[in-house]
Amino acid sequence: MAKDSASGAGGGVVYGLGFIGAAVYYFQAADTFWLFVLAIPKALIWPGVLVYELLKSVYGG
């Protein structure tokens, strides 16, 4: 049995908190029904876009 099976769980917590924060932000900014519908997909995709833009700025893309 693996003794340190919980050692990789930190990334999931950080992603989860980022998702919740982004979802709250997008829900508060939504004015129409379709913006409410798009709030969840935007919150799911947001961390990936953030990392992409960060790496692009660091490595010059």
Secondary structure, DSSP 8 states (H G I E B T S, - for coil): --S-TTTTTHHHHHHHHHHHHHHHHHHHH--SHHHHHHHHHHHHHHHHHHHHHHHHHHHT-
